[in-house]
């Protein structure tokens, strides 16, 4: 399967995923840092796909 994320989005996703894997406070909910990282990732993906905001 081909990765469809742009490099900036992939970098933010990888950072978020690494944090969640190692942060004991991110279970069952995300800590504040985890929440901020996922918001940054989502903002990047939405910025790359303006049509995504319409759905």
Secondary structure, DSSP 4 states (H G I P E B T S, - for coil): ----S-HHHHHHHHHHHHHHHH-TTSSSS--HHHHHHHHHHHHHHHHH-GGGGG-
